[in-house]
């Protein structure tokens, strides 16, 4: 969209349009699936269209346009039957400079948990016409901020509506917080953290949504998952589609409204689809928003918020997250080096016949007298019918193992005793544990050709269930107990999506 070449000197007439709303709906009785489906592209698009219109002149905190946007958002709270979250002031928490946070509440119903609070927040302000300090240029034109952060604000409104229309209220209380003056330096969320409208000790989680309007290649960044043990699994369990790929970064930035909560040692999450060339420019406009992507992120956030508001316990703040860096993440995810080969050959597979093409000097194959051109028919009594069975057989066989080969010119197969290098491999994985995700084992190596590799497992996959049984604490995993069956059914997490993987170990031996 071309740059806006005019200033709007009056917003009074357009304000009347924005304040025309549908009358408050009757109390809803959505099922969970209906609530999810109610978060729709047309509704998100409509909220973004209003908030990112020229009417609000870029929603600068304290400006006429910013306050007008606040009126529109308060009306959305009223329409969705949220209780006021700012005490006697209703929805609006005013603070110095003419700024105001907008706070709405859905009360919890559980006698033991209703005083505990989940905060779901998004900043609704932007940078107005831009300045040399906050714009990437050019200044003097309206910076509508369709992605930053009309997209996140629209998602919060849609989530509030979906939860308000459910048949039952959540067990914990949910505070919906639309922060002002984030672009001034997180002033709105910092003010609330210093003057909270609920006791800080009651806040169990803060979820921040900032810029979710540019989903590309399905990639959503999830910050803060290491501030509380188990968050990664919770999010993955609520992500129903492999189309939404989650980046569980160890980075914990201090440039958005979750940070005042981190400073108070409250667990946080932030969902974000990334910066772009239009960030803090007049070109962050409606036509560039991925509305379907924003809907998918909002639906995931709804599920995560509902899960956290209803589970029996939420783990406390995990202080190690403050010192866990991207470099530490890269080191942890580097994994183990490849495992040395056991036989030492190069081979080919033609129509299920495995033939040795090359033998490495000093290898087990050379020591045993195997020859180039040998066709492998059996390994330790098991038939070899193609490359997959050959690899599995070499890895799993005890040492020494009997190879039955057919040689050119020989009338009968030849039996060869082979002293294989290394230990037998049954499944073909190595793993580590993760204190921030204690109910998973994290794969550090998947041996090529192993049953695990043939089933599609990859390095850095996370296994949460084995044979339908959850791993209670990966640090105390008893491998013999969990991996005893010949047919393993695993629940595996990869890029924030859980899938079931079955591995047929057959009659292989070894570990």
C-alpha positions in Angstrom: 0.0 0.0 0.0 1.3 3.4 -0.8 2.4 5.8 1.9 -0.3 8.0 3.4 0.3 11.6 2.3 -2.1 13.4 4.6 -2.6 14.0 8.2 -6.1 13.6 9.7 -6.9 16.7 11.7 -10.2 15.6 13.0 -11.4 12.2 14.1 -14.8 13.0 15.6 -17.0 11.9 12.7 -15.2 8.6 12.2 -15.3 7.9 15.9 -19.1 7.7 15.7 -18.7 5.0 13.2 -16.3 3.0 15.4 -18.6 3.3 18.4 -21.6 1.7 16.6 -21.5 -1.9 17.9 -23.9 -4.8 18.1 -25.8 -5.0 21.3 -24.5 -7.3 24.0 -25.1 -10.9 23.1 -27.0 -13.3 25.4 -24.8 -15.6 27.5 -23.2 -18.2 25.3 -23.1 -21.9 25.7 -20.4 -22.9 23.2 -18.8 -26.3 23.3 -15.0 -26.2 23.2 -14.9 -26.9 19.4 -17.5 -24.2 18.8 -15.5 -21.7 20.8 -12.4 -22.5 18.8 -14.3 -22.2 15.5 -15.7 -18.8 16.6 -12.2 -17.3 16.3 -12.5 -16.5 12.6 -10.8 -14.7 9.9 -13.6 -12.2 9.3 -13.8 -11.3 12.9 -10.0 -10.8 13.3 -10.0 -8.9 10.1 -12.7 -6.6 11.2 -11.0 -5.7 14.5 -7.7 -5.1 12.7 -9.5 -3.0 10.1 -10.9 -0.7 12.8 -7.8 -0.5 14.9 -5.4 0.1 11.9 -7.6 2.6 10.2 -6.6 6.2 9.6 -9.3 7.1 12.1 -7.0 6.4 15.0 -4.0 8.2 13.5 -1.6 5.4 14.5 -2.9 4.9 18.1 -0.1 6.8 19.8 -0.4 6.5 23.5 -2.1 9.6 25.0 -3.3 11.0 21.7 -6.9 11.5 20.6 -6.5 8.5 18.3 -5.1 6.3 21.1 -7.9 7.2 23.5 -10.5 6.6 20.8 -9.1 3.2 20.1 -9.4 2.5 23.9 -13.1 3.4 23.7 -13.6 0.9 20.9 -11.8 -1.8 22.9 -13.7 -1.1 26.1 -16.9 -1.5 24.1 -15.7 -4.9 22.9 -15.2 -5.9 26.6 -18.7 -4.8 27.4 -20.2 -6.6 24.4 -18.4 -9.8 25.5 -19.7 -9.4 29.1 -16.3 -9.1 30.8 -16.3 -7.7 34.3 -14.2 -4.6 34.9 -10.7 -5.3 35.9 -9.7 -1.9 37.2 -11.8 -1.7 40.3 -14.2 1.2 40.6 -12.8 2.6 37.3 -14.4 -0.3 35.4 -12.2 -1.3 32.4 -9.8 1.7 32.4 -6.7 2.0 34.6 -5.4 5.5 34.0 -1.9 6.5 34.6 0.3 9.6 34.2 0.5 11.2 30.7 -3.1 10.6 29.8 -2.5 6.9 29.2 -4.7 4.0 30.2 -4.7 0.2 30.3 -7.9 -1.6 29.5 -8.6 -4.5 31.9 -11.4 -7.1 31.7 -12.0 -10.2 33.8 -13.6 -13.6 33.5 -13.9 -14.9 37.0 -12.7 -18.4 38.0 -15.2 -20.8 39.5 -13.0 -23.3 41.4 -13.2 -22.7 45.2 -9.5 -23.5 45.5 -8.2 -21.9 42.3 -10.4 -18.9 41.6 -8.1 -16.5 43.3 -5.2 -17.6 41.0 -4.9 -15.5 37.8 -3.8 -16.0 34.3 -3.0 -12.7 32.6 -3.5 -12.5 28.8 -2.1 -9.3 27.5 -1.4 -7.3 24.3 -0.4 -3.7 23.7 -2.9 -1.7 21.7 -0.9 1.5 21.1 1.5 2.2 18.2 3.7 5.2 17.2 1.2 7.6 15.7 3.0 9.6 12.9 6.4 8.3 14.0 9.5 10.1 15.3 13.2 9.8 14.7 13.3 7.6 17.8 10.5 5.1 17.1 10.1 5.1 13.3 12.1 3.4 10.7 10.8 6.1 8.3 9.5 8.1 6.8 8.1 10.1 9.7 5.1 12.5 9.4 2.8 9.9 8.0 0.3 7.7 9.8 1.9 4.5 11.1 -1.2 2.3 11.4 0.5 -0.7 13.0 -1.8 -3.4 11.5 0.6 -6.1 12.7 2.1 -4.1 15.6 -0.1 -4.7 17.4 -3.6 -4.5 16.0 -3.1 -8.2 15.2 -2.4 -9.2 18.8 -5.1 -6.9 20.1 -7.7 -8.5 17.7 -6.6 -12.0 18.9 -7.1 -11.0 22.5 -10.6 -9.7 21.9 -11.5 -12.9 19.9 -10.1 -15.1 22.7 -12.1 -13.2 25.3 -15.3 -13.6 23.3 -14.7 -17.3 22.8 -14.1 -17.9 26.5 -17.0 -15.8 27.6 -19.3 -17.9 25.4 -18.2 -21.2 26.8 -20.7 -23.2 28.8 -18.5 -23.1 31.9 -16.2 -20.4 33.2 -12.5 -21.5 33.8 -11.3 -22.7 37.2 -8.8 -19.8 37.5 -9.6 -16.2 36.9 -8.4 -14.7 33.5 -7.4 -11.1 33.3 -7.5 -9.7 29.8 -5.1 -6.7 29.7 -4.7 -4.3 26.8 -1.6 -2.3 27.6 -1.1 1.3 26.6 2.3 3.1 26.0 4.2 -0.1 25.2 5.9 1.9 22.4 7.0 4.5 25.0 9.0 1.9 26.9 6.6 -0.8 28.3 5.0 1.9 30.4 1.5 0.4 30.6 2.5 -3.1 31.7 5.2 -1.7 34.0 2.6 0.6 35.6 0.2 -2.3 36.2 3.0 -4.4 37.6 3.7 -1.6 40.1 0.0 -1.0 40.8 -1.6 -4.4 40.1 -5.3 -4.8 40.3 -4.9 -8.3 41.6 -2.3 -9.5 44.1 0.9 -10.2 42.3 1.4 -13.4 44.3 -1.8 -14.8 42.7 -0.6 -14.5 39.1 0.4 -17.9 37.9 1.2 -17.0 34.2 1.4 -14.1 31.9 0.8 -14.7 28.2 1.8 -11.9 25.9 0.8 -11.6 22.2 2.7 -9.1 20.2 2.7 -9.0 16.3 1.1 -12.3 15.1 0.0 -10.9 11.7 2.9 -12.1 9.5 2.9 -15.9 9.8 5.3 -17.1 7.2 6.0 -20.8 6.3 3.8 -21.6 9.3 6.5 -20.6 11.8 5.5 -19.1 15.2 8.1 -18.1 17.8 7.2 -19.0 21.4 9.3 -17.0 23.9 9.4 -17.8 27.6 8.7 -21.5 27.5 11.6 -22.1 29.8 10.3 -19.8 32.5 8.2 -22.6 33.8 8.7 -26.4 33.6 6.4 -28.2 31.3 5.2 -25.2 29.1 6.6 -26.7 25.9 4.6 -29.8 26.3 1.4 -27.9 27.2 1.7 -25.8 24.1 2.5 -28.8 21.8 -0.5 -30.7 23.2 -2.7 -27.8 22.2 -1.3 -27.5 18.7 -3.6 -29.7 16.6 -1.9 -29.2 13.2 1.6 -29.8 11.9 0.9 -26.7 9.7 1.7 -24.4 12.6 5.5 -24.9 13.3 6.6 -23.7 16.7 10.1 -22.3 17.4 10.7 -22.9 21.2 13.6 -20.4 21.4 15.7 -20.0 24.5 15.9 -16.3 23.9 14.0 -14.2 26.5 13.8 -10.6 25.1 13.1 -7.6 27.3 11.4 -5.5 24.7 7.7 -6.4 25.2 5.1 -6.4 27.9 6.0 -9.8 29.4 9.2 -8.3 30.7 7.8 -6.5 33.8 6.4 -9.9 34.8 9.7 -11.7 34.3 11.2 -9.1 36.6 8.7 -10.2 39.3 9.6 -13.8 38.7 6.2 -14.7 37.1 6.3 -17.3 34.3 5.6 -15.9 30.9 4.9 -16.8 27.3 5.0 -14.5 24.3 3.7 -15.5 20.8 5.3 -13.6 17.8 5.5 -14.2 14.1 8.6 -12.1 13.6 9.8 -8.7 12.4 9.6 -7.5 8.8 10.5 -4.6 6.5 7.3 -2.7 7.3 7.9 -2.8 11.1 7.5 0.7 12.6 6.9 2.3 9.1 3.8 3.7 7.5 3.6 0.5 5.4 2.5 -1.8 8.3 -1.0 -1.9 6.9 -4.0 -4.1 6.4 -3.2 -5.6 3.0 0.0 -7.2 4.4 -1.6 -9.1 7.3 -1.9 -12.9 7.1 -5.4 -13.1 8.6 -5.6 -16.9 8.4 -2.3 -17.1 10.2 -3.4 -14.7 12.9 -6.6 -16.9 13.3 -4.5 -20.0 13.7 -2.2 -18.4 16.3 -5.2 -17.0 18.2 -6.8 -20.4 18.3 -3.7 -22.0 19.7 -3.5 -19.2 22.3 -7.1 -19.9 23.3 -6.4 -23.5 23.8 -3.2 -22.8 25.8 -4.9 -20.2 27.9 -7.8 -22.5 28.7 -5.5 -25.4 29.6 -3.5 -23.2 32.0 -6.6 -21.8 33.5 -8.0 -25.2 34.3 -5.1 -27.5 35.1 -4.5 -28.6 38.7 -1.1 -27.0 39.1 1.2 -24.6 37.3 4.9 -24.9 38.1 6.6 -21.8 39.6 9.0 -19.5 37.8 12.2 -21.2 36.7 15.1 -18.9 37.4 17.5 -20.7 35.1 15.7 -19.2 32.1 17.3 -15.9 32.8 20.8 -17.3 32.0 19.8 -19.7 29.1 21.0 -18.1 25.8 20.7 -18.9 22.2 24.3 -20.1 22.2 23.5 -22.6 25.0 20.5 -23.7 23.0 22.6 -24.3 19.9 25.1 -26.3 22.0 22.4 -28.4 23.5 20.8 -29.1 20.1 24.1 -30.0 18.4 23.7 -33.5 19.7 26.2 -36.3 19.6 28.6 -37.1 16.7 27.8 -40.0 14.4 28.3 -43.5 15.8 31.1 -45.4 14.2 30.1 -48.1 11.8 30.0 -51.8 12.9 30.9 -53.5 9.6 32.8 -51.0 7.4 31.4 -51.5 3.9 29.7 -49.6 1.1 26.9 -51.5 -0.5 24.1 -51.3 -3.0 20.6 -52.7 -3.0 19.1 -53.9 -6.3 15.7 -55.6 -6.2 16.2 -56.6 -2.6 19.7 -58.0 -3.1 22.3 -56.4 -0.9 25.8 -56.5 -2.5 29.1 -55.3 -1.1 30.7 -52.7 -3.3 33.6 -51.5 -1.2 35.4 -52.6 2.1 37.1 -50.1 4.4 40.7 -51.2 5.3 40.9 -52.4 8.9 37.2 -52.8 9.2 35.3 -55.8 10.7 34.4 -56.8 7.1 38.0 -56.9 6.0 39.1 -58.8 9.1 36.5 -61.4 8.6 37.4 -62.0 4.9 34.2 -60.6 3.3 34.8 -59.7 -0.3 33.6 -57.1 -2.8 30.8 -58.6 -4.8 29.5 -60.7 -1.9 25.7 -60.7 -1.7 24.4 -60.8 1.9 21.6 -63.4 2.4 21.5 -63.7 6.2 22.8 -62.1 9.3 22.8 -64.2 12.5 20.0 -66.4 11.2 17.8 -63.6 9.9 17.1 -63.2 6.2 18.2 -60.0 4.5 15.7 -58.8 2.0 16.8 -55.4 1.1 18.8 -52.5 2.5 16.5 -51.8 5.5 16.8 -55.3 6.8 20.6 -55.3 6.2 21.1 -52.1 8.2 18.9 -53.3 11.0 20.7 -56.7 11.1 24.2 -55.2 11.2 23.3 -52.8 14.0 21.4 -55.3 16.1 23.5 -58.4 15.7 25.7 -59.6 18.6 29.4 -60.1 18.0 30.5 -62.4 16.6 27.7 -62.7 14.1 27.4 -65.3 11.3 26.9 -63.7 7.8 25.7 -66.0 5.0 26.9 -64.6 1.7 26.6 -65.8 -1.9 29.8 -65.3 -3.9 30.3 -65.2 -7.6 31.3 -68.6 -9.0 30.4 -70.5 -5.7 27.7 -73.1 -6.0 26.7 -72.8 -2.3 26.3 -69.9 0.1 29.3 -69.2 2.4 29.1 -68.7 6.1 31.5 -66.1 7.5 32.0 -65.3 11.2 32.3 -61.5 11.7 33.6 -59.8 14.8 31.5 -56.6 14.5 32.8 -53.4 16.0 30.9 -51.7 18.9 27.9 -52.8 20.8 24.6 -54.0 19.3 22.0 -51.4 18.7 18.4 -52.3 19.2 16.4 -49.1 18.8 19.2 -46.7 17.6 18.8 -43.6 19.8 20.7 -41.6 22.4 19.1 -39.0 24.5 19.4 -36.3 27.1 17.0 -34.8 29.6 15.8 -31.1 29.8 15.0 -29.6 33.2 12.5 -27.2 31.5 10.7 -30.1 29.8 11.0 -32.9 32.4 8.5 -35.3 31.0 10.4 -35.8 27.7 13.6 -37.4 26.5 15.4 -35.4 23.9 17.1 -37.3 21.1 20.7 -36.4 20.7 21.5 -39.0 18.1 19.5 -41.2 15.8 21.7 -44.0 14.2 21.3 -44.1 10.4 19.6 -47.3 9.3 18.4 -48.1 12.8 14.7 -49.0 13.5 14.3 -45.5 15.0 15.7 -43.9 11.8 13.6 -46.1 9.6 10.5 -45.0 11.5 11.4 -41.3 10.9 12.8 -40.2 14.2 15.2 -37.3 14.1 17.8 -35.6 16.3 16.1 -33.2 18.8 12.7 -35.0 18.6 11.1 -35.2 22.0 9.5 -38.5 23.2 6.7 -37.9 25.7 5.0 -41.3 25.7 6.1 -44.9 25.2 3.5 -47.5 24.6 0.8 -45.2 25.7 2.5 -44.5 29.0 3.7 -41.0 29.8 7.3 -40.5 31.1 6.8 -39.2 34.6 10.4 -37.9 35.0 12.9 -38.4 32.2 15.8 -38.0 34.6 14.7 -41.3 36.2 13.8 -43.2 33.0 14.3 -46.9 33.2 15.0 -47.8 29.6 14.6 -51.5 30.1 11.1 -51.0 31.3 10.0 -48.5 28.7 11.7 -50.0 25.6 11.0 -53.7 26.3 8.3 -54.3 23.6 9.1 -55.4 20.1 6.5 -53.0 18.7 6.9 -49.5 20.2 4.3 -46.8 19.9 5.8 -43.4 20.8 4.3 -40.0 21.2 6.8 -37.6 19.7 7.1 -33.8 19.6 8.7 -32.1 16.7 8.4 -28.3 15.9 5.6 -28.0 18.4 3.4 -30.8 16.9 2.8 -34.2 18.6 2.6 -37.3 16.4 2.5 -41.0 17.0 5.4 -43.0 15.7 5.4 -46.8 15.6 8.7 -48.8 15.5 8.8 -52.5 14.7 11.9 -53.9 16.4 11.1 -57.5 15.3 13.5 -60.0 16.9 16.5 -57.7 17.0 18.7 -58.0 20.1 21.0 -55.5 21.8 20.2 -52.1 23.4 
